[in-house]
């Protein structure tokens, strides 16, 4: 399927399932604030909502907030007494995200933490944070191995970890790639494959966001 055809199918399915005004407004605000157009697609956002619903999630961690689009999707699937912690390096992105989340009113409480994600993760580990039911990793790809290592200390048996952008337009299968983002993702995927505590798959995605994919991981023990 060509890129243009898969994008058309995305548009058709998004229209079929119903336009979401709150998410459309979040995208519009993000665009007006000059944030990069790299949020998950509408269909991918629905997948995130389904994952938190299926997990019965009360605690969710997101690494990489951007404008809060995926944050809203995750929070919508959570229990009403849930808490979502999302980590964002850029103060401008965090400000836009807070506005988008407040306008969408997704239900669960959302805490946007500014600063380097690894610093926040280390602090959570050192202060004995309660484990998270679902974790969504969608930040600097070259740091995926470090994010994964930290997240495994912040989850429990039954927790679900989702990593975005792991196929990299097919570059993940290029053994000779020197791209730091590809290498980071590959190291993380190899760590998952070699960890007997984890069960995982990778789903390739096509559509308005091009050729990429999600890694879906469950912590077994």
Backbone as a ProteinNet text record, in pm:
[ID]
protein_1_A
[PRIMARY]
XXXXXXXXXXXXXXXXXXXXXXXXXXXXXXXXXXXXXXXXXXXXXXXXXXXXXXXXXXXXXXXXXXXXXXXXXXXXXXXXXXXXXXXXXXXXXXXXXXXXXXXXXXXXXXXXXXXXXXXXXXXXXXXXXXXXXXXXXXXXXXXXXXXXXXXXXXXXXXXXXXXXXXXXXXXXXXXXXXXXXXXXXXXXXXXXXXXXXXXXXXXXXXXXXXXXXXXXXXXXX
[TERTIARY]
84.2	0	87.9	60	138.5	110.9	204	187.6	60.7	32.9	-86.1	-213.6	-212.1	-329.2	-353	-247.5	-263.6	-309.8	-264.6	-310.5	-459.1	-501.9	-643.5	-729.2	-680.2	-752.5	-762.3	-654.3	-657.4	-768.3	-772.4	-872.6	-1014.1	-1033.7	-1164.3	-1206.6	-1115.1	-1148	-1168.9	-1089.8	-1108.8	-1246.9	-1289.4	-1422.6	-1531.5	-1508.4	-1607.1	-1630.6	-1523	-1532.8	-1580.2	-1577.1	-1629.1	-1519.7	-1538.1	-1441.2	-1448.4	-1333.1	-1323.8	-1287.4	-1383.5	-1362.4	-1254.3	-1250.4	-1150.9	-1009.5	-990.1	-857.5	-822.9	-922.5	-898.9	-856.4	-918	-880.9	-740.1	-704	-568.8	-464.9	-492.5	-400.6	-392.4	-507.4	-509.2	-429	-445.9	-368.6	-219.4	-184.1	-44	16.5	-60	-11.1	5.6	-91.1	-82.6	34.1	78	190.1	322.2	317.3	437.8	504.3	425	479.6	495.4	594.5	611.9	492.9	456.5	339.1	375.9	409.2	457.2	374.5	255.8	169.3	120.9	76.6	19	-102.7	-139.6	-258.3	-383.9	-498.9	-625.8	-650.4	-622.3	-644	-546.8	-422.9	-326.4	-366.7	-422.2	-471	-581.8	-670.9	-777	-717.5	-609.8	-543.5	-491.6	-433	-383.5	-497.7	-610.6	-726.6	-772.3	-777.2	-817.9	-722.2	-593.7	-494.9	-515.6	-536.8	-557.8	-692	-791.9	-920.6	-905.2	-843.1	-827.1	-745.1	-644.5	-558.4	-626.8	-740.6	-804.8	-711.1	-639.6	-527.9	-571.1	-506	-520.6	-399	-283.4	-160.3	-96.4	-72.8	-13	104.4	210.7	329.3	350	369.8	401.2	534.4	622.5	752.4	748.9	735	722.4	579.9	551.4	415.2	379.2	473.2	450.2	331.8	226	112.3	1.2	22.2	-76.7	-180.2	-164.9	-263.4	-269.2	-155.2	-153.2	-186.3	-151.4	-184	-335.2	-407.1	-553.3	-608.7	-554.3	-601.6	-578.8	-462.1	-432.7	-525.2	-540.6	-619.7	-766.6	-817.5	-958.2	-992.2	-894.8	-922.3	-901.1	-857.2	-824.1	-945.7	-930.6	-1034.5	-1051	-1168.3	-1198	-1108.4	-1056.7	-967.4	-820.5	-796.2	-660.6	-573.7	-442	-341.8	-246.4	-228.6	-135.3	-21.2	101.6	221	285.6	303.5	363.8	485.7	592.5	721.9	754.2	787.6	815.2	935.5	1032.7	1154.7	1132	1053.3	1039.7	930.7	964.8	863.8	748.9	779	673.9	576.5	628.9	543.4	456.7	517.2	443.3	329.5	354	248.8	132.1	163.4	58.3	-16.9	56.1	-6.7	-104	-64.4	-153.5	-283.5	-271.7	-392.2	-480.5	-419.3	-495.9	-564.5	-492.6	-548.7	-663.8	-645.7	-752.5	-877.6	-859.7	-974	-1045	-968.7	-1027.2	-1094.3	-1047.9	-1104.2	-1120.9	-1008.6	-1018.2	-1065.4	-1078.5	-1129.8	-1026.3	-924.5	-819.9	-736.8	-676	-586	-455.7	-408.3	-285.3	-184.5	-64.6	44.9	154.4	174.8	278.6	404.8	511.2	638.1	738.7	795	892.5	1034.4	1119.4	1259.8	1300.4	1428.8	1476.8	1405.1	1356.6	1278.6	1360	1484.8	1565	1581.4	1594.7	1605.1	1477.3	1363	1235	1217.3	1260.1	1246.7	1333.5	1456.1	1545.7	1486.5	1429.2	1367.7	1250.7	1169.6	1058.3	1108.8	1214.3	1270.5	1324	1398.4	1462.6	1362.1	1248.4	1148	1042.8	1061.7	971.6	834	828.1	699.9	621.4	490.5	404.8	416.2	403.3	420.1	309.7	342.3	247.9	186.5	59.5	-10.7	19.1	33.9	63.6	170.2	265.6	369.5	374.3	374.1	386.9	516.1	607.3	738	739	752	749.3	830.9	958	1046.4	1173.2	1286.6	1412.6	1443.1	1447.9	1464.6	1603.3	1703	1837.2	1846.9	1747.3	1747.8	1648.7	1591	1496.3	1554.5	1681.5	1734.1	1733.3	1769.9	1770.1	1628.5	1537	1397.4	1344.9	1372.6	1323.9	1379.7	1507.9	1570.3	1504	1476.5	1412.1	1267.2	1196.4	1055	1036.4	1130.1	1118.4	1128.5	1180.5	1183.4	1059.3	973.3	853.8	725.7	737.3	621.9	616.1	517.3	495.1	443.7	426.5	368.4	229.4	207.1	80.8	84.7	186.5	197.6	222.4	176.9	193.2	280.3	378.5	467.1	448.3	426.2	411.7	523	596.8	700.9	662.3	663.7	625.7	748.5	721.7	823.6	940.1	909.6	1017.8	1056.4	982.5	1015.9	1099.3	1077.9	1164.1	1166.6	1048	1036.6	1113.9	1123.4	1190.6	1337.6	1392.1	1535.2	1575.9	1480.2	1513.7	1575.8	1547.1	1601.2	1734.3	1789.1	1916.5	2029.3	2101.5	2209.6	2323.9	2332.6	2444	2404.6	2286.9	2243.7	2334.4	2366.5	2444.8	2358.5	2229.3	2135.5	2119.3	2147.4	2141.4	2001.9	1898.8	1761.6	1731.4	1776.1	1756.9	1833.9	1956.8	2039.3	1976.8	1927.1	1865.1	1744.4	1658.9	1540.4	1580.2	1678.1	1720.7	1778.9	1858.5	1915.2	1802.7	1702	1588.8	1512.3	1488.5	1416.1	1494.9	1625	1707.6	1703.2	1700.5	1691.8	1558.9	1453.6	1322.5	1324.6	1380.6	1385.1	1466.7	1566.5	1653.5	1610.7	1498.5	1452.7	1338.7	1360.9	1260.6	1138.8	1148.2	1032.5	930.6	968	885	834.2	712.9	656.4	615.1	657.1	638.9	611	557.6	546.7	567.7	589.1	599.1	496.8	415.1	313	354.1	374.4	403.9	277.8	294.7	182.6	209.1	101.7	108.3	-8.3	-4.4	-113.3	-60.8	-132	-97.1	40	90	220.6	331.6	300.9	402.8	421.8	536.4	566.1	643.5	579.9	646.2	587.6	585.9	531.7	538.4	458.8	456.3	519.1	594.1	629.4	531.8	468.9	375.6	438.8	455.1	529.9	447.5	443.7	379.7	484.1	482.2	569.3	501	568.8	508.5	532.6	647.6	678.9	744
-119.3	0	124.5	219.9	342.2	429	521.7	609.4	692.7	743.5	826.3	744.1	617.1	531.8	500.1	467.6	433.9	555.4	673.9	795	819.6	790.3	804.4	708.8	586.3	488.7	538.6	594.6	652.9	757.8	847.5	953.8	896	792.7	729.9	668.2	594.2	526.2	625.6	732	834.4	896.6	925.3	982.5	882.3	755.3	650.9	635.9	640.9	622.2	748.5	860	984	1082.4	1206.7	1311.1	1346.8	1366.7	1400.7	1548.7	1629.6	1773.5	1815.1	1750.1	1786.8	1759.5	1645.3	1613.3	1701.5	1731.8	1822.9	1960.2	2005.6	2134	2130.5	2016.8	2002.3	2010.9	1947.1	1954.8	2096.3	2162.7	2299.7	2393.1	2380.5	2464.4	2434	2307.6	2269.8	2328.1	2323.4	2380	2530.8	2598.7	2743.8	2785.9	2695.8	2722.7	2671.1	2628.5	2585.2	2460.5	2371.6	2243	2153	2065.5	1975.1	1881.1	1851.1	1767.2	1619.4	1574.4	1437	1360.2	1412.4	1338.7	1210.5	1114.9	992.6	1028.5	941.2	963.6	940.4	978.4	957.7	809.7	724	580.8	523.7	570.6	526.5	574.7	695.6	747	660.7	613.3	522.5	393	346.1	225.6	248.9	364.6	394.5	397.6	455.4	455.7	313.4	230	90.3	16.8	42.3	-26.4	9.1	136.6	173.3	121.4	115.9	57.8	-90.3	-164	-308.3	-339	-255.2	-275.9	-234.2	-164.1	-112.1	-19.3	63.6	139.5	249.1	248.9	357.5	448.5	392	471	450.8	563	559.9	657.2	614.9	699	719.9	845.6	878	950.7	905.9	971.4	1040.3	1172.8	1251.9	1302.2	1423.3	1475.9	1545.5	1621.4	1709.7	1801.4	1801.2	1888.3	1823	1703.1	1637.6	1554.6	1537	1459.3	1315.3	1248.8	1110.4	1103	1207.6	1213	1205.1	1284	1284.9	1146.8	1085.9	953.1	850.3	852.2	759.4	783	909.1	942.1	903.8	914.2	882.1	736.2	648.4	507.6	464.9	557.6	522.8	522.7	462.9	466.8	611	642.6	780.7	830.9	738.7	777.7	767	759.8	738.2	862.1	837.2	943.6	912.8	1009.6	996.6	1095.1	1045.1	1128.7	1133.1	1252.8	1265.8	1357.5	1318.4	1386.5	1460.3	1587.9	1669.3	1760.1	1753.5	1832.5	1980.8	2012.3	2149	2223.7	2335	2409.5	2462.4	2502	2551.3	2439.9	2322.8	2208.2	2175.5	2179.4	2147.4	2246.3	2374.6	2475.3	2449.3	2420.6	2391	2264.7	2164.4	2038.7	2061.4	2139.5	2165.6	2231	2324.1	2390.6	2292	2208	2108.3	2008	1962.9	1864	1924.6	2047.4	2113.2	2130.2	2167.7	2188.2	2056.8	1948.6	1818	1752.8	1786	1729.7	1578.1	1504.1	1361.3	1272	1326.3	1245	1219	1143.3	1113.4	1238.2	1242.7	1352.9	1337.5	1447.2	1445.5	1541.1	1491.2	1570.6	1581.6	1702.7	1726.7	1771.3	1691.3	1721.3	1767.7	1886.8	1942.8	1901.6	1884.7	1854.3	1724.3	1689.5	1565.6	1443	1358	1242.1	1148.9	1128.1	1034.8	1083.1	1214.5	1269.3	1240.5	1261.5	1236.5	1088.6	1002.9	859	813	864.5	828.6	873.2	992.8	1041.8	953.1	909.9	820.3	689.8	635.7	509.9	529.1	637.3	660.1	691	749.6	783.8	674.9	561.9	448.9	469.8	525.6	547.6	417.6	425.8	310.1	269.4	140.6	95.5	147.8	158	202.7	82.5	95.9	-10.6	-8.8	111.4	128.3	236.1	212.9	311.3	331.2	456.6	489.7	566.9	512	574.1	632	764.2	831.8	960.2	945.6	1061.9	1034.6	1086.1	1070.1	923.2	882.9	741.1	689.9	778	732.8	698.8	740.4	711.1	601.3	535.7	427.9	320.6	279	176.1	220.8	348.1	399.4	414.9	459.8	469.6	331.6	233.6	98.5	45.8	63.8	15	76.7	206.9	273.6	227.7	216.4	179.1	40.7	-49.6	-183.9	-183.5	-74.5	-59.8	12.4	55.9	130.5	59.9	-68.4	-147.6	-274.7	-357.6	-480.5	-587	-707.3	-812.9	-769.9	-777.7	-736.1	-599.1	-519.7	-387.7	-400.2	-299.7	-295	-175.4	-199.3	-94.3	-83	38.7	64.4	158.9	122	209.1	247.2	376.6	425.5	443.5	447.3	479	380.6	250.7	152.4	89.7	119.4	60	155.8	287.1	388.8	380.1	373.3	361.9	240.8	137.4	14.4	11.2	122.6	129.4	38.8	-6	-93.4	-224	-262.9	-388.4	-368.1	-246.5	-216.4	-235.5	-346.3	-377.5	-276.3	-201.3	-108	36.1	57.8	194.2	258.3	384.6	462.6	570.4	566.2	662.7	632.9	731.9	712.1	672.9	723	688.5	541.5	495	354.4	264.7	300.6	220.6	214.1	327.8	330.1	239	245.8	160.1	13.7	-17.7	-156.5	-212.8	-134.2	-179.4	-208.5	-122.4	-144.3	-270.3	-291	-411	-538.1	-533.1	-648.9	-676.4	-569.6	-586.7	-651.8	-612.1	-673.5	-820.7	-850.4	-988.5	-1078.2	-1020.7	-1100.2	-1105.7	-1044.1	-1038.2	-1137.1	-1239.3	-1344.3	-1296.4	-1179.3	-1123.5	-1064.2	-1046.1	-969.6	-1055.7	-1027.2	-1087.6	-973	-979	-861.9	-898	-800.1	-806.7	-666.3	-659.3	-530.7	-530.1	-425.6	-410.2	-297.7	-329.4	-224.7	-143	-13.1	74.9	152.7	178.5	264.9	362.4	466.4	562.7	704	794.8	936.2	965.5	876.1	895.8	818.4	762	689.4	547.7	489.3	351.1	349.2	297.8	291.8	176.2	184.4	73.3	94	14	10.5	-119.2	-112.3	-231.2	-240.5	-356.8	-381	-485	-450.2	-532.9	-555.3	-679.3	-706	-758.4	-702.6	-751.6	-873.8	-987.9	-1114.1	-1148.4	-1110.9	-1142.9	-1022.5
0	0	0	-87.1	-92.2	29.7	56	171.1	158.1	38.1	19.1	40.2	-6.1	10.7	157.7	231.8	373.1	452.8	414.5	482.2	454.8	331.1	295.9	377.1	395	477	621.1	673.7	807.7	817.6	721.2	722	717.5	635.2	625.1	758.5	820.2	945.4	1059.5	1061.9	1164.3	1152.3	1027.7	1005.2	1041.6	1008.9	1036.8	1186.9	1264.1	1409	1480.5	1411.3	1469.1	1505.3	1460.4	1491.4	1638.7	1699.5	1840.7	1851.7	1891.4	1894.1	1993.4	2109.2	2210.1	2161	2096.4	2044.2	1924.6	1841.8	1729.2	1779.7	1886.4	1945.3	2003.7	2062.9	2117.1	2006	1893.2	1779.6	1725.3	1717.1	1664.9	1755.1	1887.8	1978.8	1967.6	1957.7	1944.7	1817.1	1709.5	1582.9	1593.9	1655.6	1669.4	1757.9	1846.4	1935.7	1878.1	1751.5	1677.4	1735	1793.4	1835.2	1713.9	1712	1597.5	1582.9	1458.2	1430.8	1438.2	1558.6	1575.6	1678.7	1711.9	1804.3	1738.1	1817.7	1762.8	1678.7	1586	1504.4	1587.7	1531.2	1601.9	1629.9	1532	1550.9	1654	1652.6	1752.5	1891.3	1898.4	2025.6	2082.2	1994.7	2039.4	2094.6	2033.1	2083.2	2224.4	2249.6	2383.9	2484.5	2445.7	2534.8	2565.2	2462.7	2481.8	2575.2	2560.5	2644.6	2791	2821	2961.5	3012.5	2924.5	2964.3	2997.5	2907.3	2926	3051.8	3077	3194.6	3323.7	3314.4	3435.5	3510.8	3435.8	3491.4	3588.8	3703.8	3801.2	3800.2	3762.4	3756.7	3620.4	3551.9	3418.1	3415.3	3349	3329.7	3181	3143	3003.8	2999.1	2910.9	2892.3	2757.1	2759.6	2638.3	2620.7	2668.3	2668.3	2537.7	2482.9	2368.4	2401.4	2319.1	2345.8	2423	2472.7	2556.8	2483.6	2351.8	2276.1	2326.2	2329.5	2376.9	2525.6	2599.9	2742.6	2762.8	2685.2	2693.8	2659.9	2554.7	2513.4	2622.5	2683.3	2792.4	2911.1	2949.4	3067.6	3050.9	2929	2905.1	2935.7	2922.5	2947.4	3090.6	3174.8	3312.7	3402.9	3517.9	3621.3	3669.5	3719.4	3757.9	3871	3952.8	4060.8	4020.3	3889.6	3841	3843	3837.9	3830.6	3715.6	3628.9	3517.1	3538.5	3534.8	3545.8	3407.9	3353.7	3221.9	3230.7	3164.6	3175.6	3045.8	3055.1	2937.5	2963.2	2873.8	2887.8	2859.9	2755.9	2707.2	2784.4	2852.6	2929.8	2843.5	2719.6	2630.3	2595.7	2564	2535.4	2657.3	2774.2	2897.1	2920.1	2892.3	2909.9	2815.6	2689.3	2591.6	2632.2	2677	2718.6	2833.4	2931.2	3045	2998.8	2903.4	2852	2777.1	2696.3	2620.4	2712.4	2813.1	2906.8	2985.9	3031.9	3107.6	3021.9	2894.7	2805.8	2775.3	2763.1	2729	2848.5	2969.1	3092.6	3081.5	3069.6	3040.7	3155.1	3274.3	3385.2	3492.3	3461.3	3558.7	3587.1	3705.2	3739.1	3660.3	3600.7	3521.5	3583.1	3607.1	3662.2	3556.4	3503	3402.3	3473.8	3462.2	3528.7	3423.6	3445.1	3351.7	3391	3287.3	3310.7	3244.5	3252.6	3192.6	3248.8	3161.4	3204.7	3293.5	3259.1	3337.9	3481.6	3500.2	3635.9	3714	3649.3	3716	3748.1	3656	3678.1	3794.8	3800.5	3910.8	4044.1	4046	4170	4211.9	4114.8	4147.1	4207.9	4149.6	4199.7	4341	4361.7	4491.4	4601	4565.4	4665.7	4682.6	4612.5	4629.5	4571.5	4450.6	4384	4371.5	4386.4	4362	4216	4185	4046.8	3955.4	3828.6	3727.2	3656.5	3621.6	3550.7	3401.1	3345.9	3203.5	3189.4	3101.1	3071	2920	2876.4	2734.8	2716.6	2636.4	2611.9	2471.1	2462.3	2332.7	2340.8	2373.8	2386.2	2305	2351	2277.8	2253.6	2127	2093.9	2133.7	2131.4	2168.8	2316.8	2395.3	2538.5	2576.5	2477.3	2506.5	2599	2581.3	2672.9	2819	2843.7	2980.6	3033.6	2948.7	2991.5	3031.8	2948.2	2975.3	3106.2	3128.2	3251.9	3373.8	3366.8	3479.6	3496.6	3385.3	3390.1	3450.9	3425.6	3481.9	3634.6	3689.9	3835.7	3888.5	3795.8	3833.7	3790.6	3758.9	3717.3	3801.4	3774.1	3851	3756.5	3806.4	3724.4	3677.3	3547.2	3488.6	3424.4	3454.5	3393.2	3243.6	3170.1	3024.5	2987.7	2901.7	2852.6	2702	2654.5	2511.2	2468.1	2365.1	2310.4	2167.6	2138.4	2006.2	1917.5	1787	1685.2	1684.6	1691.9	1701.6	1567.7	1461.3	1331	1246.8	1266.8	1205.7	1052.9	991.5	845.4	791.7	870.9	832.8	868	914.5	943.2	1058.4	1139.8	1251.3	1203.6	1079.6	1026	954.9	958.6	893.3	993.5	980.6	1074.6	1069.4	960.7	943.3	974.7	1027.1	1057.5	1161.9	1137.9	1233.9	1300.1	1273.5	1331.1	1480	1564	1709	1754	1684.2	1721.5	1691.9	1575.1	1539	1635	1663.1	1752.9	1892.5	1941.6	2073.4	2082.2	1979.7	1977.8	1970.6	1886.5	1869.8	1999.1	2067.7	2195.7	2295.5	2298	2388.3	2351.8	2222.7	2179.4	2211.5	2195.7	2229.7	2380.2	2459.2	2604.2	2642.8	2574.8	2599.5	2562.4	2444.3	2396.1	2488.7	2553.3	2639.2	2784.5	2816.5	2955.4	2975.3	3054	3073.8	3151.8	3212.1	3283.2	3188.1	3062.2	2969.3	2854.2	2810.5	2689.5	2598.4	2472	2387	2242.5	2172.8	2027.1	1972.2	1841.5	1772.1	1659.9	1655.9	1553.5	1460.3	1333	1236.4	1209.7	1192.3	1163	1034.8	960.8	842.9	852.7	772.6	775	768.5	834.9	827.4	888.2	974.9	1037.2	966.1	848.9	774.5	826.1	793.9	830.1	961.7	1065.7	1195.7	1275	1406.9	1483.4	1632.8	1703.5	1849.3	1898.2	2007	2083.9	2200.2	2215.3	2324.7	2416.6	2541.5	2635.9	2762.3	2808.4	2939.2	3036	3155.8	3263.3	3323.6	3317.3	3358.4	3504.9	3556.6	3697.2	3765.1
[MASK]
+++++++++++++++++++++++++++++++++++++++++++++++++++++++++++++++++++++++++++++++++++++++++++++++++++++++++++++++++++++++++++++++++++++++++++++++++++++++++++++++++++++++++++++++++++++++++++++++++++++++++++++++++++++++++++++

